[in-house]
């Protein structure tokens, strides 16, 4: 019966991700990547080779064909040539990659990458490229997949990190790459990345992606260490979404003389092109902050995946150890060590917090479908940040409410000790089941009624250790939290639940260990003050199930307590059309909480949903209602002072909180625009280059762009894109 009060604990053991045996690749079908004779160039590229008299050359020697194609592409502004060169280079890269020739593979991927970039953004093709041609999307896929395969090879030996510059030398091409982080996460918070394409989502209901340019990645966060008080709010093993994108020069490669365009490298007939230096900036974008960027004067959507990085974090051992619903129910003392407010994205002073509070026998895992869906809406993620409260759900909910009050104060002292972040003053609480009671208690005034539940004598006469007295008084005397502006309760037993009956309360008393500190303090005060308390069970014996019983004296006091005048309440209630047998024939509710207990008269809105108690807050109907309420909240906040909500970017990266875009002043890069900077030291890449020591070396910390070369600016509002 206890499981009826909270979300199913089965989700804790389920897997959120599954490793793919073969990574997802948009070019798999087009280029026949998985066929035993593949990969193969497309029919369209074959037609281009015939048109330029190269099909027989390709069939005889693909290397010679490729070099001749490069020469033709440099001489002729033809989209078909550029596409064929990019595709053929990628195919040759896959073949070299499969054969273990990493240096050749990097060179081919590099050619495919830079050629596709020039196809998309170069001035030479601006008059002839056609965005309505399927070829245009195919070039985007070639860019994305070439970049991903190149990153995979580079990561085989050395993990690329933001804030570093790398020089990659292949047989006939040199890449100078500066890695940069774009967004609220700092460079020293970046440990490593994984590829989204390696994983399949298993548990979350929806996968939220966008299509464009770039490689969606899973960035694993590196804790910042001692001296950073905010670290306690970021769970260990946290991963977040980033999209990697490489900015290259849009200028075509220099046209060599006829004698030097193709140079024989040996007597074996092998050929290599004259060496070309490609200068690029590798950027890691936060898709929560920007979903479009400006490249070479064009607005370009990013390819993003918000869900897989979240699932990766939820599937991590670190999170599973921390997020145990059963432990929080049966052993509150141990769960106290993990109690607190948790953030899955950087604290933002300009976005309104939405704090989600779970119920009995539950944990923040129960909110992941709602969290995943809500932040998929640009209008929500641009103005809100989501936090989660983890607490020992086996203790009485009024004790959890006291701790949340204290934890909210400590959080504000950590991130905004001066109290200047206006967004925090409009915090929204969303509570499921018992979490709704914990949430509403943040917005009411105790008066003397809560104290009178335990004693008819003034608190000044209470004797005992000051710490014990302060804990008791703070739990029974409190004022509304002025930072809370709205509360949404979902399936909340505002008048208790009939399932907290004699049998379940007896069972809970046998299974649930009460918090030792709270019980010890209650026992000490009871012994030190004989006859002072009316009912000592509230101090020494009550657990979460006791606190939810309809005859609990706390409910009448809560219902008549004075509410904060500026807080607005909303309610989502489960009413099953076909209730389960154990609930009774005349049950009207979600199977656990009766409608009569869940409904409230002081709410701005109430939505009925045909769902069970444990699934109510996971339904699309409930999630969309929360979205509606959050948008209504924004309207109220903006109407109070629209001027105060003028865009205030936390970094020079984001152009507008409503547009989510980034722009640059210098899309064209060249070796001459880079100035020297960095640390000494080189990283060998012999494994990557398969023993070609003379042609392969990765050196780090040698070159960085000057401020005049790569500059970010705020986009004018007229250029905003949704």
N, C-alpha and C positions, 0 to 999 in steps of 0.2 A: 504493500500500500504506500510505503514511503516514496516509491518512485513516481507515484501519481502527482506529487507536489512539484516536482522539478522536471527538467528536460531529461530525456533518456541518456543514461550514461554510456550507452553503446557507442555514441559518436567519439568517445575518448579513445577507443581502441581501433576505430576505423582508420583507414589510410586515406589521405587527401590527394596523394599523387601516385602515379605509377610510371616507372621508367619505360620509355619507348625502346623497342629493340632497334629501330631505325629512326633517326631523327626526322621530324617533319620538314619537308622541303617543297616550296611552291613550284619548283621546276621538275619534280619527280616524273610527272606524266609527260610534260612537254618534251623533255630531253631523254626520256626512257632511262632514268638513272638506275632503276632496279632490275632492268633486263640483263640477261647474262651477256648479251652483245653490247650493252650500253656502256657509257652514255653515248647518245647520238645527237647530231645537230638536227634542228627542226626542218620541216619541208620548206619553210619560207627562207631560211638561210641557205639551203641547197639551191633554191632558185636564184638567190643573189650570186652565189658562186658560179652558176652557169652563165648568168648574165655578164659577168666579168671574166669569163673564160678560165675559171679556177677550179671547176669541179673535178677535172681529171688530176690536177695537181693535188687537190685535197685527198683524192683516193690513193694517190701514189705516195705522198709524203705530207702529212698534215702540218709539220713544222714549217716547211717551205711555204706552204699555202698561207699559214698564219702570218708569216713575215711579209709576204707580198700583200696580204690584205691590210696589214698595218700601213704599208707604204701608200696604197690606194686610198685608205681612209684619211691619211694626212694630206693628200692632194685633192680630194673631192669631198665637198660638203653634202654627203648623201646619207640620209637616215638609214637606208637599207644596209649600206656598208658599215656604219657604226654599230647597228644592231648585230650584223653578222660577225663583226670582229669581237664584240662583247660576248656573244653566245659561244663562238668557237673557242675563245680564250677560256671561258668557264668550263667547257667540255674538256679541253686539254688539261685544265687544272684538276678536274675530278679524276682524270685518268692518271695523271702524275701522283696525285694524292693516294689513289688506290694502290699504286705501285711502290709507294714509299719514297718517292722523289720529292721531298718536301720543298727544297729550294725551287725546283721547277714549278711546283704547284703554287707556291707563293707568288712567283713571277706572273703566272697565268691569271691567278685570281686578281692580282694587282692591275693587270691590263684590263680585265673584264670590269673591274670596279671603276677605274678612272675613265674608261671609255663610256660606260653607261652613265656616269656622272656628267660627262661632257654632252652626251646625247640629251640628257634631261635639262641641262642648264646652260650649255655653251651657246654663245651668240652665233656661231657658225651655222647652227641648225635651227635657229629661232623662227625662221620664215617657213620651214618645211616640216617640222615635227608636228604631229597631229595627236592630240590627247584623246581623240575619239577612236583612234586606231588601237585594236587590242595589243599591237606591238608596244605601245607606250607603257601599258601595265606590265608587259613581259620584260621591258627594260628595267622597270622598278624592281621586279623580282630578281633580275640578274644582279642589280646593285645590292639588294638585301642579302641574297644568298652568297654572293662573292665576298661581301664584308664578313658574313658569319663564318664562312670557311677560312678566310684569312685570319680572323680572330682565333679560331680554334687552333690553327697551326702555331700562331704566336704564343698561345697559352700552353702549348704542349711542353714548353720549357720554362717560360717566364710569364708570370701573370701581369698583364698590362694594368697599370694603376693610374688613376687620375693624378695630375700634378707632375708627371714625368714626361720626358721627351725620349723617343726611341729612333734610332737609325737602323733600318733593316736593309741589308745589302744582299741582293740575289744575283744570279748570273749576269743579267743585263739590265737590271733596274734597281734603283735605290729609292727607298721610302723614308722620309723624315716625318715622323708622327708625334704630335704633341697631344697627350691625353688630358682632357679637362672634365671636371664635374660641373654640371649645370643644374642648379636647383638648391633646395634648402639643406640637403645633406652635405656635410663637409668632406673634404678629401681624406682627412684622417679617420673618417668613419667608414671607409670603404676597405673591406678585407679582400674579397675576391668576387667573381661573378660566375654564375652558371647560365646555361642556355635554356630558354623557355622551350625551345623546340625538342628538347630531350624528354619532356614530361607530358603526361596526360592527366587531366583533372578527374578525380574519382568521386569526391564527396560533395563538394559545393554544387548547388543547383545550376548556377549560370557561370559562364566564362565571358568576361567582358574584354573585348579587344577592339582596336581600331586599325584601319588599313592605310598604309602610306609608305614612307621610307624609314629605314632603320632596322635594327635588330633588337627585338625585345629580350631583355636579360633579367636574371634574378641577381640582384646585388646583395651580398651577405654583409651585414653591418659589423664593423669592428668597434667594440666598446672603447670609449675614450680614456678609461682608466681613472685612477684616483685624482681628486681635485675637481671633478665635475659632478656637482650635486644632482644634476638632471639625469645622470645615468640610471638612477633607481627607477625612473619612469619608463625606460626602454628595456623590454625583456631580452634576456640573453638569447643569442641565435636569431635575432630579428633579421628578416630579409625584406627587401622592398623592390619595387619595379623601377627599372631604368630602360631607356632605349639608346643603343649605341648608334651613332651616325658619324660618318667620315666626310668632312668637307675637303674637297680637292680643288685644284686649279681647273677652271673651265677653259683655259687656253689650250689649244691643240699642241701636241709635241712638236718641237722644232723639226722642220723638214730638212733632213740631211741631203748632202749632194748625192748625185746618182751613184758615185763610186763608193760612198760610205753608208748608203741606206741599209744594206745587208752585208754583213761581214762574215766570211768563213771563219769558223773557230777552230777547225781541225781538218785533217785530210779525210776524215770519215764522211764528210758530206753534211755534218751538222752545221746549222747556221744560228746566229744570234744577232739581234738588232743592236744598233748603237745604244749605249747606256743612256737612260733617261732618269732624271730625278723627279720624283713626285713628292710634293710637300703638302701635307694634310694635317687637319686637326680632328682628332678622335674625341667626340663629345658624348658624355653620358647624361642624357636628359631625364628629368623626373616627370613622367607623364601626368602626375597629379598637378603639376605647376604649369605645364605647357603641353598642348597637344598639336600645335602647329608652330613652325619656325619659318624664318625667311632665308631662302637660299638663292643667291644670285638674283635678287630682286623679285623672287616668286614666293608666294605663301605655299608651304608644303606641309601636309599632314604627316604626323609621325605614326609609324607602325608601333602599336603598344599592346601590352597585355597586363592588366591590373590584377587578374585573378591568380595566375600561376605562381607569382612570387608570394602571394598571401598563402596559398596552399602549401608551398615549400616551407614556409615558416611554421605553419600549423602541423606539418608532418615531421618537424625536427624533434630530435630527442630532448633538446633543451626545453622546448615548449611543453612537451608532454609531461616532463618531470614537474614543471611548474603548475600546469593546468589540470589538476585532478579533482573532479567534482566529488567523488566519493570521499576522498581524504578531507575535503573541506566540510563535508557533512559529519563524518564520524569522528574526526580528530581535529577539532578547531584549533587546538594549541599548536600543532605542527603547521596548520594552514596559516596561522597568524604570521609566520615568517615570510610568506609570499603575498600577504595582503597588501593591497594598494591600488593606486590608479596607474594604468598602463597606456602608453601611446605607441602606435605603430607607424607614426610619421613624425617629423620634427615639429616641436611646439611652434605655433605660429601666432604672434600677437594680434594679427589682423583677421583671424578666422574664429568664428563662434564655436566653442566646444559643445559636442554632443556626448554626454557621458552615459554609457549603457551599463545597467545594473542587473545582473542575473538573479535568478530565484533560488529556491531550495533545491539541494542536490544538483547543482548546476555550476557553470563557470562561464567565462567570456566566450568559450567555443560556441555557446548557444546563439551568439549574435552574429556569427560570421557570414551567414547568408544575407542577413539584412545589411550588414556593413558592406559586403561585397557589392550588393545591388545599389545601395544608396550612393556610394561614391562613383558609380558608373555614370551618374547624371552630372554633366558639367556644372549646372547651376547649383548643385549641392556641394560638390567637392571644392568649388572655387570660393565658397563662403563658410564652409564648416570644416572642423577637424574632429575626428572621432576618438574618444577615449573609452576605456573599459575599466570597470571596477571589479576586482577579485577580492572576495572576503570569505571567511568561514561561514558557510551557510547553515551549519548545525547549531549556531548560537541564536538566541532570541533576536528578532529583527530590530528591536529598539537598540540593542547593543551595537549591531552593525550600523544603524543610522548614526549613532554617536561617533563611531570610528570614521564613517564617511565624512561627517562634519569636520572632524579633525584633519583627515587626509586632504580634503579640499583646501583647507586653510594652509597646510604645509606645502601643497602644490603651488599655491599662489605666492607664497613666500619664496619659493625656489625660482620660479620663472618671472614673476612680476611683483617684487617686494614693494615697489612704490605704488602699486595699484593703478597703473596708467593704461593698461591694456583694456580698452573699452569692450572689445569683443568678449572677453571673459565675463563681463558683467551681464551678458545675455545668455548664459549657459542653459542648455536644454538637457534635462534628465529623461531618460527612457528606461523604464523598469518593467521587467517581466515577472509576473507572479509575486512572490515575496519581495522581489526587488522593487516593485512598485510602491510597497509600503515604506521601504528604506528611502526611496526617492521622495515620497510625499512628506516624510518627516523632516526633510530639509527645508520645508517651506511653511511650517506651522510654528506657532508660539505656544510654549508649554503652559505659561501662567503657573498657577499652583496645582493644577489638576493632576499632573503626572506625579508630583511629589506626594499628593494626598492619597495616591494609590497604595503607597507603602507605609505612610505614617501620617498621624494627625498632629504630630509635634513639629515645632520649627526646626529647621536644619541646623540652626545655631547651637542647639543643645546636643547635637550628635558628637559623640566622642570616638576617637580612634586615630590611626595613622592619617596624617593630612593627605597623603596620596590616595588612600582608599576613599576618604571623604570626597575629594575632588572628583574622582571617577564616578561615584554615585550621583553627586549633584549635577555633573555635566550631562549625565544620561537622563536626568529627570527635569532639569531646568535649562531651557535653550530658547534661542530666538531664530527667526527665519534667516536662512542664508541669502543675503542680498544679491549674490551673483547669479542666482537661479532665476531665470525669467519664464520658463515654461516646463511643464512636466507631462510626460505621456506615460500612462499606465496601461499595461497589456495583460489581460487575464489575472488581474490583481484581486485578491480576496479582501476587500476593504472592510468586510464585517466577519472575516474568518471563513474557514472551509469546514463543511461537515465531515470531510474525510479525516480531519484531526479529531477523531473520536477516542473513546476510552481505550479501544484495542490498539490503535496506531500510536497513541501517546504512551501506552505501556511499552510497546515494542521500541519506540524511539528512545524511551528512557533506558532501555537495556543496551541499545546499540550506540547511541550518541554520547561521546565524551564531552562534557561541558568544559569551557576554557578554565584551566586551573587558576589562572590569575584572577579571573572574575569571581569564581567560586570561593577562592581563598579570601579575597577581599570581602565578599558578602558574609562569609563565616566569621571573619574577624570583627566586622562591624556588628553582627548579630550578638556575638558573645560580649562585646564591649558595651552594648546598649540593650540590656534585657528589658523587654516590654516596650521598646521604642517603636518597633515595626509591627504593622497590622498583619502582613502576610509575608513571611520570609521566603516563601517558595519563589517569588519573583527574583529574589537575590541569589538564591543558592541552588534551585532545582530546575527552573524553567529552561527548556531548550527550544529550538526553532519550531518544532511541531506543537509544543505546548502554546507557543506564542501565536499560532495560527488557529487555535480552537475558537469557535464562535463565542464561547463563554469567557474568553480572555477579557479581563477588565480594561485592557489597553484600547480596544476598539471604540467603545463609547467615548472615551476621552479624546481619541484622535478625531472622531467624527464631529465633535463639537468644538474642537480647538480653533483658535483664531488663525486664519490663513493670511499669508502675505498678500497685501493688496495689489501688488504689481505682477503676481504670478498667474499664468493661465494654465488650465488643466485640460487634458484630452484623454479619452478613454477608448480602448479597443477591447471588445468583449467577445468571447467565444460562446456561441450558441449552436449546439449540434442539432441538425435536423433529425439524425438517427442516433440518439445517445446510447452508450454501451449498457449492457444489462446490469453491471454492478452499480451504475449510477441511479438506477430506479426508473420506473416507467414515466414518472412525472417530472423527471429531472429536466430543467431548462438551464443549460449552461454548457461548459466545455468538458464535462466529465469529471472535473475536480472542483471547480469554482462555480457555484450557482450564480445565475444572472442577478438575483436579488442582492447578492453580496458584491458582485463586480460593478454594478451600476452606481453612478454618483450624480448628484444634482448640480454640482458646482462646475461641471465641465463645459468647455466651449463646444465640444463635439463628442459624439459617441458612435462608434462603428461596430456593427455586429458581423461576425465572421463565422462561417460554418467550419470550425476546426477544433481539434482536440487541444487540451491545455498545453501539452508539450510541443505542439507544432504551430500554435496560433501565431507566434511572432515570426515564423519562417514562411508564412504564406505570402504570395504575391500581393494579395489584397491588403494585408496588414502593412507590408513594406511600402506599398504605394501610398497608403494613408499617412504613414510617417513622413514620407516625402512631401505630401500635400501640407502637412502641419509645419514642416520645416520651412517651406516656401512662404507660408502665412506668417511665420515668425520673422522671416526676413523683411516682409512688407511692413510689419509693425516696427521693427528696429529702424528701417530706413526712413519711415515716416516720422520717427522721433527726431532724427537729425541726419538728413541725407548728406549734408556737407561733411559730416564726420566720417562718412564711408567712402569718400573719394579714394581712388586706388592708392595704396601705400605699399609699394613693392618692398619685400624683405631683402631682395637682392637686385642688382641692376639687370638681372636676367629676364624677369617676367615683365612684359610690357604693360599688361592690364589684367587686373584680377578677373575681369569678366571675359576677356578674350583668350587667355591662356596661350599667348604667342611670344615668340622670340624673334628678334631681327638682328642683323649684323650689317656693318658698314663696308666690310672688305671681304666679299666672298671669294675673290681671286687671290690665290696665294702663290708665291714663287720663292725660290731659295734666297733671292736677294732681299726679301722682306723679313727674313728671320735674323735675329741677332743672337749672339752666343750667351748662354747662361747655363748653370747647372753644376752638378757635382762630378767628381772624377769617378772612374770605375767603368768597367765594361762587363757585359753579360754574354758569355759564349752561347752560340746557337748551333753548335756542331751537330747536335741531334736533329734539329730542324732541317738542316741543310744536307743531311745524310752523308756527312764526311767531307763535303766540299768546303774545306777550310778556307781556301783562297777566295771563295765567292760568298761566304756567308758569315755575317757578324752582326750582332745586335748590340749597339752601344747605347747606354742610357745616360741621361743627364747632360747632353751635349748642346742641344739647341732648344730655344724657346721663342715663340712669337713675341714681337714687341707690341706695345700697346697700340701703336698706330696700324699694325697689321691686322689684328683681330680685335674688333671692338664691338661691344654689345650696347644697344641703346633701347630706350623705350619706344615702342611703336606708337604713332599717332592714333588717336581714338578712331579716326575715320578708316583706319586699316584693320580694325578689330575683326576677328573671325570667331564664330562660335564653333 
